[in-house]
Amino acid sequence: IITSMLSLIEFLTAQIASLDEEIDGRFSDKSDIIDALGAIPGIGRQSAQAIVAEIGTDMSRFPSAKHLGSWAGLSPGSNESAGKKNAARHEKEIPR
C-alpha cells in the first residue's frame, strides 16, 4: 500500500510540475506585470497569476480604482438604514 501511495504522490507531483510549466508559459508575455504584483507583500507568484487571470491587464474597463475594488467585492456597502444594520451581501442570515 505504501509503494502504491508513493507512486501516486510521484505522479501527482509530476502533474503539478507540468501544469506549473503550462501556466508559466501562458503568462510569459505578462512577466513584468506578474513581477510587479509579486512585489506586493503577501502576493506570491501564484496569487499574482490568479489576479491577472481574473481581472486581466486592461484596466480601461474600470473608470477608477474604486470601481475595481467594488467589482472585486472589497468595498464596504451601506448596510445600515434607519439605525438598523442589515447583513452585507456576502453574509447570510442564520435562521433563528
N, C-alpha and C positions, 0 to 999 in steps of 0.2 A: 504494500500500500504506500509506503514511504517513497519507494522508487517511482511509482506512478505519480504521486503528488509532486515530486521534484521535477519530473518530466513536464508536468503541466505548468509548473512555475517557470521553467526554462522557456517553454513555448510562449506563454503569455508575456514574458519579458522581451522575447524577440518580437512579438506582435506590437508591443508598446513602442519599442525602438523603431520599428518600421513606420508606425503611424506618426511618431515624432518627426521622422525624416520627411514624411509626406507633408505634414503641417508646416515645417520649416521651409520646404520648397515652395509651398503656396504663398508664404509670406516673404519670400526672398526680395521682392521688389518694394516691400514696405519695411525693410530692416531699420531704416532711420527712425520711423515712427515708433516701431516696437522698442527700439533702444531708448527713445525719449520717454515713452511711457514707463519702461522698466527702471528708469532713473528715479521715479517717484517712490518714496519709501512705502513699503508694503505691497508694491506691484511688481511681481516677478514676470518672467518671460511668458509663461502660460497665461497669466492674467492679462497681460498686455495684448497677447494674441486674441484672447476672448473678447476684449474690449473692442479691438479693431474689427473683429468678425461681426460683432453685434451692431456697432454704431457705424462702422465704415470710416472712410477718410474724408468724405465730402461733408464738411460742416456747414455748407451753404443752406442746407435744409433747416438748420436751426438759426433763427434770427439772433439769438443771444445765448450766452452760457446758461442763463436761467431757463430758457426753453429746453436745452439739452438736459439739464438737471430735472426738470419737470417730466420730460419724456422718460427718463431713467427711473422715475419714481422716487427721487431723492429730495423733492421739495415738500416742505410741510404743507398740509392742507388746512383750510379753515374748518376746523372740526368742532366749533363752538357756536351755538346760536341761542340767543336769549338766556345766556347763563347755563345752558345745558350742553354738556360735552357729548359729542357724537363719536362713534367709532371711526377711525381712519379707514380708508378704502381697503387697506391690506389686512386690517384686523377684522376678525369675525367675532360677532357677539356669541357668547356661550349661553344657550338657553338655560333658564333657571327653573 
